[in-house]
């Protein structure tokens, strides 16, 4: 197939454009997959689960504290009432009964106060845990936001570059004859395209040519297309 030196240079330029398009697309795919972003999102999900558990623990504990405080208030009210009655009573039997009840109530009050203290200590622990989880969440969100911004900027840059490369590709194809353009596109669709003969090496596939393949490439007239005997790509000499 006939091809002027200018056409062959255009084919090489087209090959470089397509190679860069492929590289950019791989980069776009990698950014879109966003391994680091996904990892941070997974960390955020785990953090959310921990936060939910801790908040549920705090809600349950607050309920227990409310009940304990209500029970303690009830006991203290009965103690105050019995002490008032005790001061006003002169019946020995009633006095003894009230004293006995006051002893029982005092014991109950002590038990409730101890239980409340345990609950308050647990609340301190949960509060500290919530603080740790909250701080961890802020760090994850900050890292995630930074990564997402980088992802957006990277994609915008690559997509802009892809658009320019596609325009250059259309321009290069228009500089070829329809026959050459169709031939290149057919080869490119198979994953080969075009390469340059660098000494004994086809830079399209990286293989070293020898024997008949090398002779065929070297003996092809300068104004005709040669092809790599290894990969089938157009070989520009």
Residue frames as a rotation matrix with the C-alpha (Angstrom) as fourth column:
UNK 1
0.577 0.817 0.000 0.00
0.817 -0.577 0.000 0.00
0.000 0.000 -1.000 0.00
UNK 2
-0.135 -0.645 0.752 1.43
0.613 -0.651 -0.448 3.35
0.778 0.401 0.483 -1.07
UNK 3
0.803 0.321 -0.502 2.25
0.594 -0.500 0.630 5.89
-0.049 -0.804 -0.592 1.65
UNK 4
0.437 -0.652 0.620 4.36
0.059 -0.667 -0.743 9.01
0.898 0.361 -0.252 1.35
UNK 5
-0.540 -0.712 -0.450 6.91
0.565 0.090 -0.820 9.86
0.624 -0.697 0.354 4.04
UNK 6
-0.754 0.345 0.560 4.51
-0.536 -0.815 -0.220 12.56
0.380 -0.466 0.799 5.26
UNK 7
0.332 0.910 -0.247 1.72
-0.602 0.406 0.687 10.01
0.726 -0.079 0.683 5.50
UNK 8
0.190 -0.338 -0.922 4.00
0.486 0.848 -0.210 7.67
0.853 -0.409 0.325 7.42
UNK 9
-0.875 -0.469 0.121 4.95
0.167 -0.526 -0.834 10.47
0.454 -0.710 0.539 9.82
UNK 10
-0.321 0.852 0.414 1.25
-0.824 -0.467 0.321 11.18
0.467 -0.238 0.852 10.27
UNK 11
0.460 0.452 -0.765 0.66
-0.108 0.883 0.457 7.49
0.881 -0.128 0.455 11.02
UNK 12
-0.404 -0.683 -0.608 3.37
0.615 0.289 -0.734 7.61
0.677 -0.671 0.303 13.70
UNK 13
-0.884 0.131 0.449 1.79
-0.348 -0.825 -0.445 10.73
0.313 -0.550 0.775 15.19
UNK 14
0.124 0.988 -0.095 -1.58
-0.730 0.155 0.666 8.99
0.673 -0.013 0.740 15.12
UNK 15
0.215 -0.126 -0.968 -0.06
0.363 0.931 -0.041 6.04
0.907 -0.343 0.246 16.92
UNK 16
-0.821 -0.555 -0.134 1.37
0.357 -0.316 -0.879 8.30
0.445 -0.770 0.458 19.60
UNK 17
-0.547 0.707 0.448 -2.01
-0.739 -0.659 0.138 9.97
0.393 -0.255 0.883 20.03
UNK 18
0.408 0.755 -0.514 -3.80
-0.419 0.655 0.629 6.63
0.811 -0.042 0.583 20.39
UNK 19
-0.187 -0.563 -0.805 -1.19
0.568 0.606 -0.556 5.39
0.801 -0.562 0.207 22.84
UNK 20
-0.962 -0.176 0.208 -1.68
-0.034 -0.680 -0.733 8.50
0.271 -0.712 0.648 24.98
UNK 21
-0.152 0.980 0.127 -5.46
-0.803 -0.198 0.562 8.14
0.576 -0.016 0.817 24.74
UNK 22
0.367 0.246 -0.897 -5.15
0.123 0.943 0.309 4.60
0.922 -0.223 0.316 26.07
UNK 23
-0.593 -0.668 -0.450 -2.83
0.574 0.041 -0.818 5.67
0.565 -0.743 0.359 28.86
UNK 24
-0.825 0.330 0.459 -5.16
-0.477 -0.842 -0.252 8.49
0.304 -0.427 0.852 29.86
UNK 25
0.168 0.954 -0.247 -8.15
-0.619 0.297 0.727 6.16
0.768 0.031 0.640 29.81
UNK 26
0.058 -0.235 -0.970 -6.36
0.542 0.823 -0.167 3.73
0.838 -0.517 0.175 32.12
UNK 27
-0.907 -0.419 -0.040 -5.59
0.282 -0.536 -0.796 6.65
0.312 -0.733 0.604 34.44
UNK 28
-0.460 0.828 0.320 -9.24
-0.753 -0.555 0.352 7.75
0.470 -0.079 0.879 34.30
UNK 29
0.344 0.589 -0.731 -10.40
-0.143 0.802 0.580 4.22
0.928 -0.095 0.360 35.09
UNK 30
-0.344 -0.570 -0.746 -7.97
0.680 0.397 -0.617 4.03
0.648 -0.719 0.251 38.00
UNK 31
-0.962 0.018 0.272 -9.09
-0.166 -0.831 -0.532 7.38
0.217 -0.557 0.802 39.41
UNK 32
-0.135 0.991 -0.013 -12.74
-0.737 -0.092 0.670 6.42
0.662 0.100 0.743 38.93
UNK 33
0.219 0.144 -0.965 -12.20
0.350 0.911 0.216 3.19
0.911 -0.385 0.150 40.83
UNK 34
0.154 -0.187 0.970 -10.57
-0.611 -0.789 -0.055 5.33
0.776 -0.585 -0.236 43.49
UNK 35
0.093 -0.172 -0.981 -9.00
0.458 0.882 -0.111 2.63
0.884 -0.439 0.160 45.66
UNK 36
-0.859 -0.470 -0.203 -7.92
0.401 -0.370 -0.838 5.16
0.319 -0.801 0.507 48.30
UNK 37
-0.600 0.718 0.351 -11.30
-0.704 -0.683 0.194 6.90
0.380 -0.131 0.916 48.21
UNK 38
0.294 0.736 -0.610 -13.11
-0.319 0.677 0.664 3.58
0.901 0.000 0.434 48.61
UNK 39
-0.287 -0.490 -0.823 -10.82
0.630 0.551 -0.547 2.64
0.722 -0.675 0.151 51.49
UNK 40
-0.987 -0.074 0.145 -11.61
-0.043 -0.742 -0.669 5.91
0.157 -0.667 0.729 53.31
UNK 41
-0.225 0.973 0.039 -15.34
-0.798 -0.208 0.565 5.46
0.558 0.096 0.824 52.64
UNK 42
0.214 0.239 -0.947 -15.12
0.199 0.939 0.281 1.98
0.956 -0.249 0.154 54.16
UNK 43
-0.725 -0.527 -0.444 -13.36
0.563 -0.083 -0.822 3.45
0.396 -0.846 0.357 57.21
UNK 44
-0.805 0.490 0.336 -16.13
-0.546 -0.832 -0.095 6.04
0.233 -0.260 0.937 57.46
UNK 45
0.140 0.877 -0.460 -18.74
-0.478 0.467 0.744 3.28
0.867 0.116 0.484 57.32
UNK 46
-0.093 -0.264 -0.960 -17.00
0.640 0.723 -0.261 1.37
0.763 -0.639 0.102 60.12
UNK 47
-0.959 -0.282 0.012 -16.76
0.191 -0.679 -0.709 4.60
0.208 -0.677 0.705 62.11
UNK 48
-0.421 0.881 0.214 -20.50
-0.720 -0.468 0.512 5.22
0.551 0.061 0.832 61.60
UNK 49
0.282 0.496 -0.821 -21.27
0.067 0.844 0.532 1.76
0.957 -0.205 0.205 62.96
UNK 50
-0.472 -0.535 -0.701 -19.08
0.755 0.166 -0.635 2.37
0.456 -0.828 0.326 66.01
UNK 51
-0.938 0.146 0.313 -20.71
-0.232 -0.938 -0.257 5.76
0.256 -0.313 0.914 66.51
UNK 52
-0.041 0.990 -0.134 -24.18
-0.563 0.088 0.822 4.22
0.826 0.109 0.554 66.35
UNK 53
0.151 0.022 -0.988 -23.26
0.545 0.832 0.102 1.55
0.825 -0.554 0.114 68.91
UNK 54
-0.768 -0.538 -0.347 -21.75
0.587 -0.376 -0.717 4.13
0.256 -0.754 0.605 71.26
UNK 55
-0.752 0.553 0.359 -24.76
-0.532 -0.831 0.166 6.44
0.390 -0.066 0.919 70.98
UNK 56
0.214 0.835 -0.507 -27.13
-0.235 0.548 0.803 3.55
0.948 -0.053 0.313 71.64
UNK 57
-0.180 -0.385 -0.905 -25.07
0.787 0.495 -0.367 2.68
0.590 -0.779 0.214 74.71
UNK 58
-0.975 -0.210 0.077 -25.28
0.138 -0.834 -0.534 6.28
0.176 -0.510 0.842 75.87
UNK 59
-0.342 0.925 0.166 -29.05
-0.636 -0.358 0.684 6.41
0.692 0.129 0.710 75.31
UNK 60
0.313 0.434 -0.845 -29.54
0.239 0.825 0.513 3.17
0.919 -0.362 0.154 77.27
UNK 61
-0.490 -0.593 -0.639 -27.29
0.783 0.023 -0.622 4.43
0.384 -0.805 0.453 80.04
UNK 62
-0.893 0.216 0.396 -29.12
-0.281 -0.953 -0.113 7.76
0.353 -0.212 0.911 80.26
UNK 63
0.101 0.976 -0.192 -32.35
-0.428 0.217 0.877 5.81
0.898 -0.007 0.439 80.64
UNK 64
0.155 -0.139 -0.978 -30.85
0.690 0.724 0.006 3.75
0.707 -0.676 0.208 83.46
UNK 65
-0.843 -0.527 -0.108 -29.60
0.463 -0.609 -0.644 6.92
0.274 -0.593 0.757 85.13
UNK 66
-0.530 0.731 0.430 -33.03
-0.555 -0.682 0.476 8.50
0.642 0.014 0.767 84.90
UNK 67
0.415 0.699 -0.582 -34.58
-0.019 0.646 0.763 5.47
0.909 -0.306 0.282 86.52
UNK 68
-0.162 -0.576 -0.802 -31.90
0.844 0.340 -0.415 5.36
0.512 -0.744 0.430 89.22
UNK 69
-0.939 -0.177 0.295 -32.37
0.052 -0.920 -0.387 9.08
0.340 -0.348 0.873 89.96
UNK 70
-0.118 0.976 0.184 -36.13
-0.573 -0.219 0.790 8.61
0.811 -0.012 0.585 90.13
UNK 71
0.409 0.212 -0.888 -35.75
0.422 0.818 0.390 5.67
0.809 -0.534 0.245 92.52
UNK 72
-0.554 -0.707 -0.439 -33.29
0.750 -0.195 -0.632 7.62
0.361 -0.680 0.638 94.65
UNK 73
-0.779 0.332 0.531 -35.61
-0.346 -0.935 0.077 10.65
0.522 -0.124 0.844 94.75
UNK 74
0.267 0.926 -0.267 -38.46
-0.286 0.340 0.896 8.38
0.920 -0.163 0.356 95.82
UNK 75
0.188 -0.287 -0.939 -36.40
0.782 0.622 -0.034 6.84
0.594 -0.729 0.341 98.64
UNK 76
-0.837 -0.548 -0.012 -35.16
0.458 -0.687 -0.563 10.23
0.300 -0.477 0.826 99.81
UNK 77
-0.413 0.780 0.470 -38.75
-0.509 -0.626 0.591 11.49
0.755 0.005 0.655 99.82
UNK 78
0.522 0.595 -0.611 -39.83
0.133 0.651 0.747 8.57
0.842 -0.472 0.261 102.00
UNK 79
-0.254 -0.698 -0.670 -36.88
0.868 0.142 -0.476 9.16
0.427 -0.702 0.569 104.34
UNK 80
-0.893 -0.063 0.445 -37.79
-0.045 -0.973 -0.226 12.84
0.448 -0.222 0.866 104.70
UNK 81
0.021 0.992 0.128 -41.42
-0.494 -0.101 0.864 11.93
0.869 -0.081 0.488 105.35
UNK 82
0.469 0.116 -0.876 -40.55
0.506 0.778 0.374 9.26
0.724 -0.618 0.306 107.96
UNK 83
-0.607 -0.740 -0.291 -38.09
0.695 -0.317 -0.645 11.58
0.385 -0.593 0.707 109.72
UNK 84
-0.662 0.459 0.592 -40.80
-0.430 -0.880 0.201 14.21
0.614 -0.121 0.780 109.95
UNK 85
0.420 0.863 -0.280 -43.28
-0.289 0.420 0.860 11.69
0.860 -0.280 0.426 111.34
UNK 86
0.068 -0.488 -0.870 -40.65
0.732 0.617 -0.289 10.39
0.678 -0.618 0.399 113.77
UNK 87
-0.874 -0.439 0.206 -40.17
0.223 -0.740 -0.635 13.83
0.431 -0.509 0.745 115.26
UNK 88
-0.428 0.799 0.423 -43.89
-0.733 -0.580 0.354 14.20
0.528 -0.159 0.834 115.74
UNK 89
0.354 0.600 -0.718 -44.61
-0.119 0.790 0.601 10.73
0.928 -0.128 0.351 117.14
UNK 90
-0.191 -0.362 0.912 -44.60
-0.955 -0.148 -0.258 9.86
0.228 -0.920 -0.318 120.85
UNK 91
0.831 0.502 0.239 -45.78
-0.535 0.840 0.094 6.26
-0.153 -0.206 0.966 120.43
UNK 92
0.003 -0.933 0.359 -42.81
-0.698 0.255 0.669 4.01
-0.716 -0.252 -0.651 121.21
UNK 93
0.070 0.087 0.994 -44.04
0.388 0.915 -0.108 1.22
-0.919 0.393 0.030 118.99
UNK 94
0.926 0.301 0.228 -44.52
0.332 -0.357 -0.873 3.60
-0.181 0.884 -0.431 116.06
UNK 95
0.621 -0.762 -0.181 -41.12
-0.731 -0.647 0.217 5.14
-0.283 -0.003 -0.959 116.72
UNK 96
-0.144 -0.692 0.707 -39.41
-0.297 0.712 0.636 1.73
-0.944 -0.118 -0.308 116.61
UNK 97
0.378 0.385 0.842 -41.22
0.633 0.557 -0.538 0.85
-0.676 0.736 -0.034 113.40
UNK 98
1.000 0.007 -0.028 -40.23
-0.013 -0.740 -0.672 4.09
-0.025 0.672 -0.740 111.74
UNK 99
0.326 -0.944 0.052 -36.62
-0.774 -0.235 0.588 3.74
-0.543 -0.232 -0.807 112.92
UNK 100
-0.096 -0.302 0.948 -36.47
0.181 0.932 0.315 0.26
-0.979 0.202 -0.035 111.44
UNK 101
0.688 0.430 0.584 -37.94
0.643 0.009 -0.765 1.53
-0.335 0.903 -0.271 108.17
UNK 102
0.878 -0.405 -0.254 -35.49
-0.447 -0.884 -0.136 4.42
-0.169 0.233 -0.958 108.14
UNK 103
-0.019 -0.908 0.419 -32.60
-0.461 0.380 0.802 1.98
-0.887 -0.177 -0.426 108.48
UNK 104
0.069 0.138 0.988 -33.93
0.646 0.749 -0.149 -0.03
-0.760 0.648 -0.037 105.54
UNK 105
0.922 0.336 0.193 -34.43
0.367 -0.601 -0.710 3.14
-0.123 0.725 -0.677 103.50
UNK 106
0.580 -0.784 -0.221 -30.92
-0.650 -0.609 0.454 4.36
-0.490 -0.119 -0.863 104.34
UNK 107
-0.210 -0.629 0.749 -29.49
0.021 0.763 0.647 1.04
-0.977 0.152 -0.147 103.16
UNK 108
0.373 0.463 0.804 -31.55
0.805 0.269 -0.528 1.26
-0.461 0.845 -0.272 99.98
UNK 109
0.969 -0.052 -0.242 -30.40
-0.131 -0.937 -0.323 4.84
-0.211 0.345 -0.915 99.43
UNK 110
0.144 -0.988 0.048 -26.77
-0.572 -0.044 0.819 3.75
-0.807 -0.145 -0.572 99.76
UNK 111
-0.180 -0.147 0.973 -27.29
0.500 0.838 0.219 0.96
-0.847 0.525 -0.077 97.25
UNK 112
0.720 0.535 0.442 -28.93
0.655 -0.316 -0.686 3.37
-0.228 0.784 -0.578 94.81
UNK 113
0.799 -0.489 -0.350 -26.16
-0.461 -0.872 0.166 5.94
-0.386 0.029 -0.922 95.24
UNK 114
-0.177 -0.882 0.436 -23.53
-0.245 0.469 0.848 3.26
-0.953 0.044 -0.300 94.62
UNK 115
0.056 0.291 0.955 -25.40
0.790 0.572 -0.220 2.08
-0.610 0.767 -0.198 91.54
UNK 116
0.949 0.316 -0.019 -25.70
0.254 -0.794 -0.552 5.66
-0.189 0.519 -0.834 90.30
UNK 117
0.404 -0.882 -0.243 -21.97
-0.582 -0.453 0.675 6.18
-0.705 -0.132 -0.696 90.80
UNK 118
-0.313 -0.471 0.825 -21.21
0.288 0.780 0.555 3.07
-0.905 0.411 -0.109 88.71
UNK 119
0.460 0.594 0.660 -23.52
0.825 -0.011 -0.566 4.36
-0.329 0.804 -0.495 85.99
UNK 120
0.926 -0.149 -0.346 -21.82
-0.192 -0.977 -0.093 7.78
-0.324 0.153 -0.934 86.03
UNK 121
-0.037 -0.991 0.132 -18.41
-0.397 0.136 0.908 6.12
-0.917 -0.019 -0.399 85.73
UNK 122
-0.179 0.075 0.981 -19.70
0.721 0.689 0.079 4.12
-0.670 0.721 -0.178 82.76
UNK 123
0.831 0.543 0.119 -21.03
0.494 -0.624 -0.605 7.34
-0.255 0.562 -0.787 81.26
UNK 124
0.506 -0.737 -0.449 -17.58
-0.509 -0.675 0.534 8.92
-0.696 -0.041 -0.716 81.52
UNK 125
-0.406 -0.675 0.617 -16.09
0.083 0.644 0.760 5.97
-0.910 0.360 -0.205 79.65
UNK 126
0.126 0.551 0.825 -18.73
0.907 0.274 -0.321 6.13
-0.403 0.789 -0.465 76.90
UNK 127
0.907 0.192 -0.375 -18.34
0.096 -0.961 -0.259 9.91
-0.410 0.199 -0.890 76.64
UNK 128
0.053 -0.973 -0.223 -14.60
-0.511 -0.219 0.831 9.52
-0.858 0.070 -0.509 76.15
UNK 129
-0.431 -0.162 0.888 -15.22
0.493 0.782 0.382 6.78
-0.756 0.602 -0.257 73.58
UNK 130
0.599 0.725 0.340 -17.64
0.726 -0.314 -0.612 9.05
-0.337 0.613 -0.714 71.71
UNK 131
0.694 -0.425 -0.581 -15.00
-0.364 -0.904 0.226 11.78
-0.621 0.054 -0.782 71.71
UNK 132
-0.379 -0.878 0.292 -12.40
-0.209 0.389 0.897 9.39
-0.901 0.279 -0.331 70.25
UNK 133
-0.184 0.409 0.894 -14.85
0.823 0.561 -0.087 8.15
-0.537 0.720 -0.440 67.61
UNK 134
0.825 0.537 -0.176 -15.83
0.394 -0.770 -0.502 11.74
-0.405 0.345 -0.847 66.77
UNK 135
0.302 -0.810 -0.504 -12.20
-0.542 -0.580 0.608 12.82
-0.784 0.090 -0.614 66.38
UNK 136
-0.553 -0.472 0.687 -11.52
0.196 0.727 0.658 9.77
-0.810 0.498 -0.310 64.22
UNK 137
0.279 0.771 0.573 -14.56
0.835 0.100 -0.541 10.63
-0.475 0.629 -0.616 62.09
UNK 138
0.817 -0.006 -0.577 -13.34
-0.139 -0.973 -0.187 14.19
-0.560 0.233 -0.795 61.51
UNK 139
-0.202 -0.975 -0.096 -9.93
-0.483 0.014 0.875 12.88
-0.852 0.223 -0.474 60.40
UNK 140
-0.456 0.103 0.884 -11.49
0.593 0.775 0.216 10.37
-0.663 0.623 -0.415 58.00
UNK 141
0.610 0.779 0.146 -13.85
0.658 -0.395 -0.641 12.98
-0.442 0.487 -0.754 56.57
UNK 142
0.540 -0.493 -0.682 -10.97
-0.440 -0.856 0.272 15.42
-0.718 0.153 -0.679 56.06
UNK 143
-0.563 -0.780 0.272 -8.88
-0.209 0.453 0.867 12.80
-0.800 0.431 -0.418 54.25
UNK 144
-0.198 0.586 0.786 -11.88
0.797 0.563 -0.220 11.70
-0.571 0.583 -0.578 52.19
UNK 145
0.776 0.506 -0.376 -12.72
0.253 -0.796 -0.550 15.28
-0.578 0.332 -0.746 51.19
UNK 146
0.114 -0.832 -0.543 -9.11
-0.619 -0.487 0.616 15.89
-0.777 0.265 -0.571 50.11
UNK 147
-0.686 -0.364 0.630 -9.03
0.145 0.780 0.609 12.66
-0.713 0.509 -0.483 48.09
UNK 148
0.183 0.849 0.496 -12.37
0.817 0.148 -0.557 13.43
-0.546 0.507 -0.667 46.44
UNK 149
0.718 -0.001 -0.697 -11.14
-0.205 -0.956 -0.210 16.90
-0.666 0.294 -0.686 45.50
UNK 150
-0.372 -0.918 -0.139 -7.99
-0.545 0.095 0.833 15.37
-0.752 0.385 -0.536 44.00
UNK 151
-0.478 0.280 0.833 -10.13
0.555 0.831 0.039 12.81
-0.681 0.481 -0.552 42.19
UNK 152
0.613 0.790 -0.026 -12.38
0.529 -0.435 -0.729 15.50
-0.586 0.433 -0.684 40.73
UNK 153
0.482 -0.514 -0.710 -9.43
-0.568 -0.800 0.194 17.67
-0.667 0.310 -0.677 39.67
UNK 154
-0.561 -0.756 0.337 -7.58
-0.280 0.556 0.782 14.70
-0.779 0.345 -0.524 38.19
UNK 155
-0.163 0.600 0.783 -10.59
0.754 0.588 -0.294 13.55
-0.637 0.542 -0.548 36.20
UNK 156
0.777 0.466 -0.422 -11.26
0.154 -0.792 -0.590 17.06
-0.610 0.394 -0.688 34.93
UNK 157
0.093 -0.850 -0.519 -7.65
-0.697 -0.427 0.575 17.40
-0.711 0.309 -0.632 33.75
UNK 158
-0.706 -0.383 0.596 -7.58
0.036 0.820 0.571 13.98
-0.707 0.425 -0.565 32.09
UNK 159
0.147 0.854 0.499 -10.97
0.747 0.235 -0.622 14.41
-0.648 0.465 -0.603 30.43
UNK 160
0.715 0.029 -0.698 -9.89
-0.265 -0.914 -0.309 17.78
-0.647 0.406 -0.646 29.08
UNK 161
-0.331 -0.927 -0.177 -6.70
-0.653 0.090 0.752 16.18
-0.682 0.364 -0.634 27.74
UNK 162
-0.477 0.232 0.848 -8.71
0.460 0.888 0.015 13.37
-0.749 0.397 -0.530 26.18
UNK 163
0.627 0.777 -0.059 -10.89
0.397 -0.384 -0.833 15.85
-0.670 0.499 -0.550 24.33
UNK 164
0.429 -0.560 -0.709 -7.84
-0.704 -0.699 0.126 17.62
-0.566 0.445 -0.694 22.90
UNK 165
-0.620 -0.690 0.373 -6.28
-0.351 0.670 0.655 14.30
-0.702 0.275 -0.657 21.89
UNK 166
-0.050 0.688 0.724 -9.48
0.629 0.585 -0.512 13.20
-0.776 0.430 -0.462 20.15
UNK 167
0.820 0.306 -0.484 -9.48
-0.100 -0.756 -0.647 16.43
-0.564 0.578 -0.589 18.19
UNK 168
-0.060 -0.928 -0.367 -5.82
-0.832 -0.157 0.532 15.85
-0.552 0.338 -0.763 17.23
UNK 169
-0.540 -0.097 0.836 -6.72
0.129 0.972 0.196 12.30
-0.832 0.213 -0.513 16.20
UNK 170
0.523 0.800 0.294 -9.50
0.509 -0.017 -0.861 13.48
-0.684 0.599 -0.416 13.89
UNK 171
0.681 -0.329 -0.654 -7.10
-0.564 -0.806 -0.182 16.02
-0.467 0.492 -0.734 12.39
UNK 172
-0.404 -0.904 0.140 -4.40
-0.634 0.387 0.669 13.40
-0.659 0.182 -0.730 11.82
UNK 173
-0.251 0.398 0.882 -6.82
0.465 0.849 -0.251 10.94
-0.849 0.348 -0.398 10.25
UNK 174
0.767 0.612 -0.193 -8.02
0.172 -0.487 -0.856 13.67
-0.618 0.624 -0.479 7.88
UNK 175
0.287 -0.758 -0.586 -4.44
-0.818 -0.513 0.262 14.04
-0.499 0.404 -0.767 6.63
UNK 176
-0.652 -0.458 0.605 -4.36
-0.148 0.859 0.491 10.42
-0.744 0.231 -0.627 5.46
UNK 177
-0.681 0.471 -0.561 -5.93
-0.589 0.103 0.802 8.94
0.435 0.876 0.207 2.37
UNK 178
0.315 0.884 0.346 -9.18
-0.945 0.258 0.202 7.11
0.089 -0.390 0.916 3.07
UNK 179
0.627 -0.124 -0.769 -7.42
-0.135 0.955 -0.264 3.83
0.767 0.270 0.582 2.26
UNK 180
-0.468 -0.876 -0.120 -4.58
0.071 0.098 -0.993 4.48
0.881 -0.473 0.017 4.72
UNK 181
-0.494 0.350 0.796 -6.99
-0.835 -0.446 -0.322 5.69
0.243 -0.824 0.512 7.41
UNK 182
0.615 0.782 -0.102 -9.13
-0.741 0.617 0.266 2.57
0.271 -0.088 0.959 7.04
UNK 183
0.336 -0.581 -0.741 -6.07
0.101 0.805 -0.585 0.31
0.936 0.121 0.329 7.10
UNK 184
-0.701 -0.621 0.352 -4.75
-0.235 -0.265 -0.935 1.94
0.674 -0.738 0.040 10.26
UNK 185
-0.152 0.731 0.665 -8.13
-0.982 -0.190 -0.016 1.78
0.115 -0.655 0.747 12.02
UNK 186
0.709 0.415 -0.571 -8.45
-0.420 0.898 0.130 -1.91
0.566 0.147 0.811 11.18
UNK 187
-0.093 -0.836 -0.541 -5.02
0.284 0.498 -0.819 -2.67
0.954 -0.230 0.192 12.65
UNK 188
-0.717 -0.185 0.672 -5.65
-0.481 -0.567 -0.669 -0.45
0.505 -0.803 0.317 15.65
UNK 189
0.298 0.917 0.266 -8.90
-0.899 0.176 0.400 -2.26
0.320 -0.358 0.877 16.39
UNK 190
0.690 -0.128 -0.712 -6.82
0.108 0.991 -0.074 -5.44
0.715 -0.026 0.698 16.70
UNK 191
0.950 -0.269 -0.160 -4.53
0.123 -0.148 0.981 -3.72
-0.288 -0.952 -0.108 19.19
UNK 192
0.184 -0.943 0.276 -1.47
0.938 0.253 0.238 -3.18
-0.294 0.215 0.931 17.00
UNK 193
0.849 0.219 -0.480 -1.54
0.137 -0.970 -0.200 0.06
-0.510 0.104 -0.854 14.98
UNK 194
0.777 -0.592 0.215 1.82
0.062 -0.268 -0.961 1.50
0.627 0.760 -0.171 14.03
UNK 195
0.760 -0.614 -0.213 5.41
0.279 0.011 0.960 1.46
-0.587 -0.789 0.179 15.23
UNK 196
0.695 -0.622 -0.361 8.87
-0.713 -0.533 -0.456 2.61
0.091 0.574 -0.813 14.21
UNK 197
0.796 -0.534 -0.285 11.74
0.462 0.840 -0.285 0.33
0.392 0.095 0.915 13.29
UNK 198
0.756 -0.565 0.331 14.42
-0.655 -0.647 0.391 1.27
-0.007 -0.512 -0.859 15.81
UNK 199
-0.404 -0.906 0.124 17.50
-0.861 0.422 0.284 -0.61
-0.310 0.008 -0.951 14.64
UNK 200
-0.866 0.104 -0.490 16.28
-0.131 0.897 0.423 -4.20
0.483 0.430 -0.763 14.73
UNK 201
-0.798 0.531 -0.285 13.39
0.497 0.313 -0.810 -3.54
-0.341 -0.788 -0.513 17.12
UNK 202
-0.329 0.810 0.486 9.73
0.391 -0.351 0.851 -2.80
0.859 0.470 -0.201 16.34
UNK 203
-0.984 -0.119 0.130 8.72
-0.062 -0.461 -0.885 -0.29
0.165 -0.879 0.447 18.99
UNK 204
-0.123 0.992 0.034 5.06
-0.786 -0.118 0.607 -1.23
0.606 0.048 0.794 18.53
UNK 205
0.818 0.435 -0.376 5.61
-0.178 0.814 0.553 -4.65
0.546 -0.386 0.743 20.11
UNK 206
0.520 -0.692 0.501 9.19
-0.811 -0.215 0.544 -4.41
-0.269 -0.690 -0.673 21.38
UNK 207
0.763 -0.213 0.610 10.25
0.226 0.972 0.058 -7.52
-0.606 0.094 0.790 19.46
UNK 208
-0.176 -0.890 -0.421 13.60
-0.505 -0.285 0.814 -7.84
-0.845 0.356 -0.400 17.67
UNK 209
0.842 0.483 -0.241 13.18
-0.423 0.314 -0.850 -8.55
-0.334 0.818 0.468 13.98
UNK 210
-0.304 -0.937 0.169 15.47
-0.532 0.315 0.786 -11.00
-0.790 0.149 -0.595 12.23
UNK 211
-0.622 -0.031 0.782 15.65
0.422 0.829 0.368 -13.12
-0.659 0.559 -0.503 9.14
UNK 212
-0.502 0.482 0.718 12.77
0.822 0.007 0.570 -12.82
0.270 0.876 -0.399 6.69
UNK 213
0.529 0.751 -0.395 10.86
0.839 -0.534 0.109 -10.29
-0.129 -0.389 -0.912 8.84
UNK 214
0.166 -0.560 -0.812 13.80
0.215 -0.783 0.584 -7.90
-0.963 -0.271 -0.010 8.87
UNK 215
-0.805 -0.485 0.342 14.58
0.396 -0.009 0.918 -8.39
-0.442 0.874 0.200 5.18
UNK 216
-0.132 0.854 0.504 10.93
0.972 0.011 0.237 -7.81
0.197 0.521 -0.831 4.24
UNK 217
0.659 0.382 -0.649 10.80
0.590 -0.797 0.131 -4.55
-0.467 -0.469 -0.750 6.20
UNK 218
-0.095 -0.808 -0.581 14.09
0.062 -0.588 0.807 -3.26
-0.994 0.040 0.105 4.81
UNK 219
-0.844 -0.295 0.447 13.32
0.404 0.196 0.893 -4.25
-0.352 0.935 -0.046 1.23
UNK 220
0.225 0.961 0.160 9.89
0.926 -0.160 -0.342 -2.62
-0.303 0.225 -0.926 1.13
UNK 221
-0.262 -0.316 0.912 10.06
0.701 -0.712 -0.046 0.55
0.664 0.627 0.408 -1.01
UNK 222
-0.915 -0.232 -0.331 10.19
0.401 -0.621 -0.674 3.78
-0.049 -0.749 0.661 0.96
UNK 223
-0.739 0.674 -0.017 6.85
-0.666 -0.726 0.173 4.95
0.104 0.139 0.985 -0.42
UNK 224
0.030 0.750 -0.661 5.04
-0.248 0.646 0.722 1.76
0.968 0.143 0.205 0.58
UNK 225
0.447 0.218 0.868 3.90
-0.883 -0.049 0.467 0.49
0.145 -0.975 0.171 3.95
UNK 226
-0.487 -0.564 -0.667 5.97
-0.266 0.823 -0.502 -2.15
0.832 -0.067 -0.551 5.69
UNK 227
0.617 0.725 0.307 4.61
-0.576 0.150 0.804 -4.33
0.536 -0.673 0.510 8.45
UNK 228
-0.256 -0.671 0.696 6.17
-0.959 0.267 -0.096 -5.98
-0.122 -0.692 -0.712 11.48
UNK 229
-0.268 0.092 -0.959 6.52
-0.451 0.868 0.209 -9.71
0.851 0.488 -0.192 10.93
UNK 230
-0.927 -0.127 -0.352 5.93
0.236 0.530 -0.814 -10.28
0.290 -0.838 -0.462 14.66
UNK 231
-0.636 0.689 -0.348 2.88
0.301 -0.194 -0.934 -8.17
-0.711 -0.698 -0.084 15.54
UNK 232
-0.151 0.581 0.800 1.56
0.987 0.132 0.091 -7.05
-0.053 0.803 -0.594 12.16
UNK 233
0.436 0.309 -0.845 1.75
0.411 -0.904 -0.118 -3.32
-0.800 -0.296 -0.521 12.96
UNK 234
0.902 -0.208 0.378 2.59
0.241 -0.485 -0.841 -0.76
0.359 0.849 -0.388 10.29
UNK 235
0.397 -0.853 -0.339 6.34
0.753 0.092 0.651 -0.35
-0.525 -0.514 0.679 10.48
UNK 236
0.992 -0.097 0.083 7.77
-0.041 -0.859 -0.511 3.08
0.121 0.503 -0.856 9.70
UNK 237
0.445 -0.895 -0.040 11.48
0.895 0.443 0.052 2.99
-0.029 -0.059 0.998 8.84
